[in-house]
Amino acid sequence: MALAKPQLGPDAAPPAPRPRAWRPRAWHHWGHARRWGLSRFSIAALMVALLIAAPIGAVALQGLGTGINGWLQLWATVLPRYLLNTFWLALGVGIGVSIIGTGTAWLVTMCRFPGRQIFEWALVIPLAVPAYVMAYAYTDFLQHAGPLQTLLRDVFALGPRDYWFPNVRSLPGAILMFTFVLYPYVYLLSRAAFLQQSACVIEVARTLGASPWRTFREIAIPLARPAIAGGTALALMETLADFGTVAHFSVQTFTTGIYRAWFSFGDRPLAAQLALTLLVVVIVTMTVERMARGRAQYNLSSERYRPLPRFALKGAGAVGAIVACTIPVTIGFLLPAAILGEMALSNGHNLFSARYMELTLNSLTLAGAAAIVAVIIATFLLYARRVAPGLLSHMAARVGQLGYAVPGSIIAVGILVPLAAFDNSLDAWMRASFGISTGLLLTGSLAALVFAYVVRFLAIAMQSVDASLHKVTPNMESAARSLGAGRWRTLREVHLPLLRGGLMTAGLIVFVEVMKELPATLLMRPFNFDTLAVQAYRLASDERLTEASTAALVIVLAGLLPVILLTRSIAQSRPGAAPGSSVVTPEQLPAD
């Protein structure tokens, strides 16, 4: 029985308020928590990203600790020259790879012409050729005593001073080398984006009277912009971090300055300053691209996925398409492979010897492990940003991409210093406590080397996965969540099947890049553990290019099979396409 509430008279004082129990102050009713995106996903993603960025942070701290006088001296001496050369190099490579990669991807995806199916996979092959090996090959081929100039002098009866020939060892030569080696980045991501576009959009443009060129310019390019920008950014970061090509061509950039300061002069603070400046340049470039993209959305809402219509090219159009696809394949792969093959046959090493089989196995093991780990981490970071949006998850995604702009040797040093300190401390404690010496457990181990590869190439995987993740509409996630699926189940059953092409692209690019990686491998590999890249570099640095051609050819051959498998996977990654149905039959084509 409820008690009656006492009635207060007109002169009665109101009862004193009951004291409220103290409670922790809510964080403005979760306002700040929503802004920061606090969740288990975002916190775990930030911790993973900080672990990835730890080696870069160690180098950055050393660069910032030099004081203002060091920066002023750097600006007064070499920094303007490095900035100017790096700017022209990045500008030339960015324009070249975007034009070649996007144009060839559109031709093989949306057009019909003789040899299209061959060019689908052939256009990716230059990705397996190391830029420094290509530079060595073309230097030998185009130099004054090379076969090309010797042939010209013999045919036209010219003397050494009777003609002018462009010098390949120059800034324009370096731009050409990087362009024809790195354009597959844009080609792979652009082709995956074109394959995922809806046929309805293209058919509507055609019914409105748009020509194939106008459809490409006003429909396909805007929809594929994230993929094009991601591929171009990958090519630029690879260009900025390269050392072998620019050093061989005597082009002074940040990377040559870093190596010279660190290894020639022993000036680690100067090298850290240059590395930090290069890192700032990359961050600014990525921020500008994101701001230019704004809030634009690039996912397709159409659920009708039919075979893409292909424009039939005849006559001059077909010849132009064949020439446009043949030039990058010839310059980026066929010609340097022929040069290296001739040198390998004339005075190369035995390709099937036990030594080269061991080198191949070492390279494949490292590349496969690094590719798997990088794809897993990239998928986790980007998925955390998608399902737990906020400052923490966005910060984790940005921090995870910083390593690609830093040369591999700087990352290696940033890893070796703390690992060596940890190993020495652990060894001293074990000796004092148990009389046991643990030695160097982590320093010089394969795990540390794979970690260096992941730090170096995680941005590649993230750019590739991010470009594919933009194609997954938020409605798919909402539908899965409304049916009771959790975040992990949504990732496993909704996102991963749709991201198959992007994940394969990311894994292949990381795999091939690790096969070619040189500086980090030189510094961090275990004792008596060499790779094909180390073998090629050692012989080429001793001017034994003919012998180095054998290891270079094995690197190329090891990357051919993944390239072919990747192109087939991308062709079958179109939503709604059954395996083996990527090739459109003539009956499925609309009338031209």
C-alpha positions in Angstrom: 0.0 0.0 0.0 1.5 3.3 -1.1 2.0 6.0 1.5 0.2 9.2 1.0 2.3 12.2 0.1 2.4 14.7 3.0 0.6 18.0 2.2 2.6 21.1 3.0 0.8 24.1 4.4 1.2 27.6 2.9 3.7 28.6 5.5 5.6 25.4 5.6 9.2 25.4 4.2 9.8 23.0 1.3 11.9 20.0 2.1 15.6 20.2 1.6 16.7 18.5 -1.6 18.2 15.1 -1.2 22.0 15.0 -1.8 22.8 13.4 -5.1 25.4 10.7 -5.1 28.6 11.7 -6.9 29.0 10.2 -10.4 31.8 10.5 -12.8 31.1 13.3 -15.2 29.9 12.0 -18.5 32.0 13.1 -21.4 29.4 15.7 -22.5 26.9 12.9 -23.1 29.3 11.1 -25.4 29.7 14.1 -27.7 33.4 14.0 -27.6 33.4 10.2 -27.7 31.5 10.3 -30.9 33.8 12.9 -32.4 36.9 10.8 -31.5 35.1 7.6 -32.5 36.1 5.8 -29.3 35.6 2.0 -29.7 37.6 -1.1 -29.5 38.0 -1.0 -33.3 39.4 2.5 -33.4 41.7 2.1 -30.4 43.1 -1.2 -31.7 43.6 0.4 -35.1 45.5 3.3 -33.6 47.8 1.0 -31.6 48.6 -1.0 -34.8 49.3 2.2 -36.7 51.5 3.6 -34.0 53.5 0.3 -34.0 53.9 0.7 -37.8 55.0 4.3 -37.5 57.4 3.7 -34.6 60.5 3.4 -36.7 59.6 6.6 -38.6 59.0 8.4 -35.3 62.4 7.5 -34.1 64.0 9.0 -37.1 61.7 12.1 -36.9 62.7 12.7 -33.3 66.3 12.8 -34.3 65.6 15.2 -37.1 63.7 17.6 -34.9 66.4 17.5 -32.3 68.9 19.2 -34.5 67.7 22.8 -33.8 66.9 25.7 -36.0 70.5 26.3 -37.0 70.7 22.9 -38.7 67.6 23.6 -40.7 68.9 27.1 -41.8 72.1 25.5 -42.9 70.3 22.8 -44.8 68.1 25.5 -46.6 71.2 27.5 -47.5 73.1 24.5 -49.0 71.3 21.6 -50.6 67.6 21.7 -49.8 66.5 24.0 -52.7 68.3 21.8 -55.2 66.7 18.7 -53.8 63.3 20.3 -53.7 63.5 21.4 -57.3 64.8 18.1 -58.7 62.2 16.2 -56.7 59.4 18.4 -57.8 60.2 18.0 -61.5 60.8 14.3 -61.1 57.4 13.8 -59.3 55.6 16.1 -61.8 56.9 14.2 -64.8 56.3 10.8 -63.4 52.8 11.7 -62.1 51.7 13.0 -65.5 53.2 10.1 -67.4 51.9 7.2 -65.3 48.4 8.7 -65.0 48.1 9.1 -68.8 49.6 5.7 -69.7 48.0 3.7 -66.9 44.5 5.2 -67.3 44.5 5.2 -71.1 45.6 1.6 -71.5 43.3 0.4 -68.8 40.3 1.9 -70.6 41.4 0.5 -73.9 41.7 -3.1 -72.8 38.6 -3.0 -70.6 36.1 -1.1 -72.8 37.3 -1.5 -76.4 37.7 -4.4 -78.9 40.8 -4.5 -81.0 43.2 -7.3 -82.1 45.5 -8.4 -79.3 43.4 -7.0 -76.5 43.4 -10.1 -74.4 47.2 -10.3 -74.6 47.6 -6.7 -73.6 45.4 -7.3 -70.5 48.2 -9.1 -68.7 51.2 -7.9 -70.7 50.7 -4.3 -69.6 51.3 -5.4 -66.0 54.6 -7.1 -66.6 56.8 -4.0 -66.2 55.8 -3.9 -62.6 58.1 -6.9 -62.0 61.2 -5.1 -63.4 63.2 -3.2 -60.7 63.8 0.4 -61.7 67.5 0.3 -61.0 67.9 -2.8 -63.1 66.1 -1.1 -66.0 68.3 1.9 -65.6 71.4 -0.3 -65.8 70.1 -2.0 -68.9 69.3 1.2 -70.8 72.5 2.8 -69.8 74.4 -0.1 -71.3 72.2 0.0 -74.4 72.2 3.7 -75.0 75.7 4.8 -73.9 78.3 5.9 -76.4 79.9 2.5 -76.6 76.6 0.7 -76.5 75.1 -1.3 -79.4 72.6 1.4 -80.5 75.1 4.3 -81.0 77.7 1.9 -82.4 75.1 0.7 -85.0 74.3 4.3 -85.9 77.9 5.2 -86.5 78.5 2.1 -88.6 75.5 2.6 -90.8 75.8 6.4 -91.4 79.7 6.5 -91.2 79.7 9.0 -88.4 82.5 10.1 -86.1 82.2 10.5 -82.4 81.6 14.2 -82.7 79.4 14.2 -85.9 76.1 13.7 -84.2 74.1 14.5 -81.0 72.5 11.8 -79.0 70.3 12.4 -75.8 72.0 11.5 -72.5 69.9 8.9 -70.7 71.7 9.6 -67.5 69.8 12.8 -66.8 66.6 14.0 -65.1 64.4 13.4 -68.3 65.9 9.9 -68.5 65.0 9.2 -64.9 61.5 10.4 -65.5 61.1 8.0 -68.5 62.5 5.0 -66.5 60.1 5.6 -63.6 57.2 6.2 -65.9 57.5 3.0 -67.8 58.2 0.9 -64.7 55.5 2.4 -62.4 52.5 3.0 -64.7 51.2 -0.5 -63.9 50.1 0.9 -60.5 47.6 3.2 -62.2 46.7 0.5 -64.8 45.9 -2.1 -62.2 43.7 0.1 -60.0 42.1 1.9 -62.9 41.2 -1.4 -64.7 39.7 -2.8 -61.5 37.6 0.4 -61.2 36.5 0.3 -64.8 35.4 -3.4 -64.4 33.3 -2.5 -61.4 31.4 0.3 -63.1 27.8 -0.3 -64.1 26.9 -1.0 -67.7 23.7 1.0 -67.2 25.6 4.3 -66.8 27.6 3.7 -70.0 24.5 2.6 -71.9 22.7 5.8 -70.8 25.6 7.9 -72.0 25.6 6.1 -75.4 21.8 6.5 -75.9 22.3 10.3 -75.3 24.7 10.4 -78.2 28.0 10.5 -76.3 31.0 9.2 -78.2 33.4 6.6 -76.7 35.9 9.4 -76.0 33.3 11.6 -74.3 32.0 8.6 -72.3 35.6 8.0 -71.2 36.2 11.6 -70.3 33.0 12.5 -68.6 31.7 9.3 -67.1 34.5 6.7 -66.6 37.2 9.1 -65.4 35.2 10.8 -62.6 33.9 7.4 -61.3 37.4 5.9 -61.3 39.1 9.0 -59.8 39.9 7.3 -56.4 41.6 4.5 -58.2 43.5 6.8 -60.5 44.6 9.0 -57.7 45.6 6.0 -55.5 47.7 4.5 -58.3 49.4 7.8 -59.1 50.1 8.4 -55.4 51.7 5.0 -55.2 53.9 5.7 -58.2 55.0 9.0 -56.8 55.8 7.6 -53.4 57.9 4.9 -55.0 59.6 7.5 -57.1 60.4 9.7 -54.1 61.8 6.7 -52.1 63.9 5.3 -54.9 67.7 5.4 -54.6 69.3 3.1 -57.2 67.9 4.8 -60.3 68.5 8.5 -59.4 72.0 7.7 -58.0 73.0 5.9 -61.2 71.6 8.8 -63.3 73.3 11.4 -61.1 70.0 13.1 -60.2 70.3 14.8 -56.8 67.1 14.2 -54.9 66.1 13.7 -51.2 67.0 10.0 -51.3 70.4 10.5 -52.7 71.1 13.2 -50.2 69.9 10.9 -47.4 72.1 8.1 -48.4 75.1 10.4 -48.9 74.6 12.0 -45.5 74.0 8.8 -43.7 76.5 6.4 -45.2 79.1 8.6 -46.9 79.5 11.4 -44.3 78.1 9.6 -41.3 75.9 12.7 -40.5 72.8 11.0 -39.1 71.1 14.3 -38.0 71.3 15.6 -41.6 69.9 12.4 -43.0 67.1 12.5 -40.5 66.3 16.1 -41.5 66.1 15.2 -45.1 64.0 12.2 -44.4 61.6 14.3 -42.3 61.4 16.9 -45.0 60.5 14.2 -47.6 57.9 12.9 -45.2 56.3 16.4 -44.9 56.2 16.6 -48.7 54.3 13.4 -49.0 51.8 14.3 -46.2 51.1 17.6 -47.9 50.6 15.9 -51.3 48.2 13.4 -49.8 46.3 16.1 -47.9 45.9 18.2 -51.0 44.5 15.3 -53.0 42.0 14.5 -50.2 40.9 18.1 -50.0 40.4 18.3 -53.8 38.2 15.2 -53.7 36.1 16.8 -50.9 32.9 15.1 -50.0 32.3 13.5 -53.4 31.0 10.0 -53.4 32.1 7.4 -56.0 30.1 4.3 -55.1 27.5 3.1 -57.6 23.9 2.6 -56.4 22.8 0.5 -59.4 22.3 -3.2 -58.7 22.2 -4.2 -62.4 25.5 -5.6 -63.5 25.6 -6.9 -67.0 28.6 -7.5 -69.3 30.2 -4.2 -70.0 29.7 -2.9 -73.6 32.9 -2.8 -75.5 33.4 -0.3 -78.3 34.7 -1.9 -81.5 37.8 -0.2 -82.9 38.5 -0.5 -86.6 41.0 0.8 -89.0 43.1 3.7 -87.6 41.5 3.4 -84.2 42.5 -0.3 -83.9 46.0 0.5 -85.0 46.3 3.4 -82.6 45.1 1.2 -79.7 47.7 -1.5 -80.6 50.5 1.1 -80.8 49.4 2.7 -77.5 49.5 -0.6 -75.7 52.7 -1.9 -77.4 54.9 1.1 -76.6 54.8 0.8 -72.7 55.1 -3.0 -72.9 58.1 -2.7 -75.2 59.9 0.0 -73.3 59.0 -1.2 -69.9 59.6 -4.9 -70.4 60.4 -6.4 -73.8 63.5 -4.3 -74.6 65.2 -4.4 -71.1 64.4 -8.1 -70.9 66.0 -8.7 -74.3 69.1 -6.7 -73.2 69.4 -8.6 -69.9 68.7 -11.9 -71.7 71.5 -11.2 -74.2 73.9 -10.4 -71.3 72.8 -13.4 -69.3 73.4 -15.8 -72.2 76.8 -14.3 -73.1 78.4 -14.2 -69.7 75.7 -14.8 -67.0 75.5 -17.3 -64.1 73.7 -20.6 -64.2 70.0 -19.9 -63.7 69.2 -23.4 -62.3 72.2 -23.7 -59.9 71.7 -24.5 -56.3 72.7 -21.0 -55.4 70.1 -19.3 -57.5 67.4 -21.7 -56.4 68.2 -20.8 -52.8 68.1 -17.1 -53.6 64.7 -17.5 -55.3 63.2 -19.4 -52.4 64.4 -16.8 -49.9 62.9 -14.0 -52.0 59.6 -15.8 -52.5 59.3 -16.6 -48.7 59.9 -13.0 -47.6 57.6 -11.6 -50.3 54.7 -13.9 -49.6 54.9 -13.4 -45.8 55.1 -9.6 -46.1 52.2 -9.5 -48.7 49.9 -11.5 -46.4 50.6 -9.4 -43.3 50.3 -6.1 -45.1 47.0 -7.0 -46.7 45.6 -8.1 -43.3 46.7 -4.9 -41.5 45.5 -2.7 -44.4 42.1 -4.3 -44.4 41.7 -4.0 -40.6 42.8 -0.3 -40.5 40.5 0.8 -43.3 37.5 -1.3 -42.1 38.0 0.2 -38.6 37.8 3.7 -40.2 34.6 2.7 -42.0 32.7 1.1 -39.1 34.0 3.4 -36.3 34.4 6.8 -38.0 36.2 9.4 -35.9 39.4 11.1 -35.3 41.2 8.0 -34.0 40.4 5.7 -36.9 41.1 8.4 -39.5 44.4 9.2 -37.7 45.3 5.5 -37.7 44.6 5.2 -41.4 46.8 8.2 -42.2 49.6 7.2 -39.9 49.8 3.7 -41.4 50.6 5.2 -44.9 53.6 7.2 -43.9 56.3 4.5 -44.3 56.2 4.4 -48.1 57.7 7.8 -48.4 60.8 6.9 -46.3 63.7 5.0 -47.9 64.0 1.5 -46.8 67.4 2.1 -45.2 66.0 4.7 -42.9 63.2 2.4 -41.8 65.8 -0.3 -41.3 67.8 1.9 -39.0 64.7 3.0 -37.2 63.9 -0.7 -36.4 67.5 -1.9 -35.7 68.3 0.7 -33.0 65.4 -0.1 -30.7 65.6 -3.8 -31.4 69.3 -3.9 -30.7 68.7 -2.0 -27.4 66.0 -4.5 -26.4 68.1 -7.5 -27.3 71.1 -6.2 -25.3 68.9 -5.4 -22.3 67.3 -8.8 -22.4 70.7 -10.5 -22.8 72.1 -8.6 -19.8 69.1 -9.5 -17.6 69.3 -13.1 -18.6 73.0 -13.3 -17.9 72.6 -11.7 -14.5 69.6 -13.7 -13.4 70.1 -17.1 -15.0 73.6 -17.1 -16.5 72.1 -17.6 -20.0 73.0 -15.6 -23.0 70.0 -15.0 -25.4 72.1 -13.2 -28.0 70.3 -11.2 -30.7 66.8 -12.7 -30.7 65.0 -10.0 -32.9 67.9 -8.1 -34.5 68.8 -9.6 -37.8 65.8 -12.0 -37.8 63.3 -12.7 -40.6 60.5 -11.4 -38.4 62.2 -8.0 -38.1 62.8 -8.0 -41.8 59.2 -8.8 -42.6 58.2 -6.0 -40.2 60.4 -3.6 -42.1 58.7 -4.6 -45.4 55.3 -4.1 -43.9 56.2 -0.6 -42.6 57.7 0.2 -46.0 54.9 -1.1 -48.2 51.7 -0.9 -46.1 50.6 2.2 -48.0 50.5 0.2 -51.2 48.0 -2.3 -49.7 46.0 0.5 -48.1 45.7 2.5 -51.4 44.6 -0.6 -53.3 42.1 -1.7 -50.6 40.7 1.8 -50.1 40.0 2.2 -53.8 37.9 -1.0 -53.8 36.3 -0.2 -50.4 34.8 3.0 -51.9 32.8 0.8 -54.2 30.9 -0.9 -51.3 27.8 1.1 -50.7 26.8 1.9 -47.1 23.4 0.3 -47.9 25.0 -3.1 -48.0 26.4 -2.7 -44.5 23.1 -1.3 -43.2 21.2 -4.3 -44.6 23.7 -6.8 -43.0 23.5 -5.0 -39.6 19.7 -4.9 -39.7 19.7 -8.7 -40.2 21.7 -9.1 -37.0 25.2 -9.5 -38.4 28.0 -8.1 -36.3 30.9 -6.1 -37.6 33.2 -9.1 -38.0 30.6 -11.2 -39.8 29.8 -8.2 -42.1 33.4 -7.9 -42.9 33.7 -11.7 -43.6 30.5 -12.2 -45.5 29.9 -8.9 -47.2 33.1 -6.9 -47.7 35.7 -9.5 -48.3 33.9 -11.2 -51.3 33.4 -7.7 -52.8 37.0 -6.7 -52.1 38.5 -9.8 -53.7 39.9 -8.0 -56.7 41.3 -5.2 -54.6 42.9 -7.5 -52.0 44.5 -9.6 -54.8 45.8 -6.3 -56.3 47.2 -5.2 -53.0 48.9 -8.5 -52.3 50.5 -8.8 -55.7 51.9 -5.2 -55.6 53.4 -5.8 -52.2 54.7 -9.2 -53.3 56.5 -7.7 -56.3 57.8 -4.7 -54.4 59.3 -6.9 -51.7 61.0 -9.0 -54.4 62.7 -5.8 -55.7 63.4 -4.2 -52.3 67.0 -3.6 -51.7 68.1 -1.1 -48.9 66.2 -2.7 -46.1 67.2 -6.2 -47.1 70.9 -5.2 -47.2 70.8 -3.8 -43.7 68.4 -6.2 -41.9 68.8 -9.6 -43.5 70.1 -12.4 -41.3 73.7 -13.6 -41.7 74.2 -15.8 -44.8 70.7 -15.0 -46.0 70.7 -13.2 -49.4 68.0 -12.5 -51.9 67.9 -12.0 -55.7 67.8 -8.2 -55.2 70.9 -8.3 -53.1 72.7 -10.5 -55.6 71.8 -8.2 -58.5 72.9 -5.1 -56.6 76.2 -6.5 -55.5 77.2 -7.5 -59.0 75.9 -4.3 -60.7 77.7 -2.1 -58.2 80.9 -3.8 -59.1 80.2 -3.0 -62.8 79.5 -6.7 -63.4 76.2 -6.0 -65.1 76.4 -9.0 -67.3 76.5 -11.3 -64.4 73.9 -9.3 -62.5 71.5 -9.8 -65.4 70.8 -13.4 -64.2 69.4 -12.4 -60.8 67.5 -9.6 -62.4 65.8 -12.0 -64.9 64.9 -14.3 -62.1 63.2 -11.4 -60.3 61.2 -10.7 -63.4 60.3 -14.4 -64.0 59.2 -14.8 -60.4 56.7 -11.9 -60.8 55.2 -13.1 -64.1 53.0 -15.8 -62.7 51.4 -13.6 -60.0 50.9 -11.0 -62.6 48.9 -13.4 -64.8 46.9 -14.7 -61.9 46.1 -11.2 -60.8 44.8 -10.1 -64.2 42.5 -13.1 -64.4 41.3 -12.4 -60.9 40.6 -8.7 -61.7 38.7 -9.7 -64.8 36.5 -12.0 -62.8 36.0 -9.5 -59.9 33.2 -7.6 -61.6 30.0 -7.8 -59.4 27.5 -10.2 -60.9 30.0 -12.0 -63.1 30.4 -15.7 -62.8 33.9 -17.2 -63.0 35.1 -17.4 -66.5 32.4 -14.9 -67.8 34.6 -11.8 -67.9 35.0 -12.2 -71.7 32.0 -10.7 -73.4 30.7 -12.7 -76.4 29.6 -10.9 -79.6 26.0 -11.8 -78.9 26.1 -9.9 -75.6 27.5 -6.7 -77.3 25.1 -3.9 -78.2 25.0 -2.9 -81.8 27.5 -0.2 -82.7 
